[in-house]
């Protein structure tokens, strides 16, 4: 048996890692063909990776020109703990305010609880909602349509 067969994760483990993660590495294609790689917070919507960014950002300009991208979600520090999912595909743009706000709320809900001064928890939620509502006016959101998913879990090498 090949090592790739051993470390590949079943679909249920892939789904769990995607659901539990918060950050991904996002690679888009610059106009000169070089990769543009950034870290992004994300959420899952209808079993698809969803993220948002400012409309004027480099990644947004790249995705307008070429909707292809690769996302990497990874976990682990030591070699025998490493696991990850690489999703290659294209994006669908969401640019209506309602849709962008919805994606923003999904992402914000996965963020660690923010510390906003001395606000009580119910006011923190209101402050976060105010942030999402304001930020959504300047952003576009994206849903990833996967064409290829590769996974690995090096913990399987020790079992």
N, C-alpha and C positions, 0 to 999 in steps of 0.2 A: 504494500500500500504506500502511495506517495504521501509525503509530509503535508502537501496541500489538502489532500483528502482528510487527513487527521484533524487539521486545525480549522477547516471550514466550519462555520456555525450553521446549525439548522435555522430555518426561517423564524421560528419562535424566539430564538436567542438574538437574532438580528433585530427583530421587532422590539424586544425588551431593551437592548442597548440603545436603540434610537429613542425609545420612549423615556428612558432614564437619563439620557444625556441632555446637556444644555448648550454646549459649545461645539462648533465644528470648524474645520479648516475649509475654506471655500476658494476654489481655483477657477478663475475666469480667464479669458484670452484677450490680451491687450491687442491694439491695432497692429502692432509690429509682430504679432504671433507669439510673444513671450507670455509666460503665465503671470497672472496677478493673484497672489495668495494672501488671504486675510483670515483672521479669526472672527467668527460671528456667533451670536446667540441664535437659537432656533427653537421651533416647536414642531409638533406633528399635527397635521390637519388631514383628516381622511386618509391616514396611513402614508402621507407624503411629507417630506421635509418642507417646512415653511420658514421664511426669514424675511426681514425687511431692512431697507437701507435708504439713505437720503437719495433722492432722485438724481442729484448732481454728482454722486460719488463715482469713482473710477469703475467700481464693479457694476454699477447700474448702467453706465455708458457702455461697458464691455458687453453686458447682457442684452442691451438694445441692439447692438451691432451683430452679436453672435450669441444665441441663447444656450450654447453648450457650456457645461460646467462639470466640475467634480467636487464632491463633498467628502470629507473624511471625519469620522467620529471615532475617537480612540480612547482607550483607558489602559491603565497599568503603568508601573514604573520600572519593574525588573523584566528581563527578557521573558521569563516564564509566567509573567502576569499580563503581558501585552495582548490586547484584543482590540479589534476595530472593524469598522464597516466603511467601505469606499463605495459611494454611489456616483455613477457617471450618468449624465442624462441631459435634459434640456429643461428650461424653465417656462412656466406660464406666468405672465405678469398680471398682478392685481393692482390696478391704479385708481379704482374708485374709493372714495374716502371710507365708506362703510366696510369694504373688504380689507383695506389697509389697517383700519382701526381694529378689526377682529383679529387679524394676525398679530398686531402689536399687543393686544390683550393676552393672547395665547403665550407669546414670548415672555411678557412681563410676569405672568402667573408662574413661570418656571424659574424665575430669577430668585436668588437668595433674598430673604426678607430685607428690604432696605432700611437703613437707619436714617430717618429724616428728622434731624434735630431731636426734640423731646416729644414728638407727636405720639399719642396713643395708637395702638394697632388699627383701630377703625379709621383714624385720620390718615394713617400711612396708606391704607388702601385707596382713600379718596385722592391723596396726593399722587399716587401712582396712576390712577385713572386720569387725572388731569394731565400728567406727563404724556401718557399714551395718546390722549385725545389731541393734545397740542402737536406732538411729534408726527402724528399720522398725516397732518396737512402738508408736510414736507417730504414724505417718504413714498416709496413704492414697495409693494410686497411681492413675494415670489413663491410659487409652488414648484417643487422639483418633480419632474416626470422621469423616473429612472429608466435607463436603457440597459444598465449593467450594474449588478451589485456583487461586490467581492467582500468576503469576511474572513477573519482569522481570530483564533483564540488559542494563544500559546499555552494556556493552562491545560489544554488537552494533551500536550506533549508529556506531561508529568504523570498522567493518570494511567 
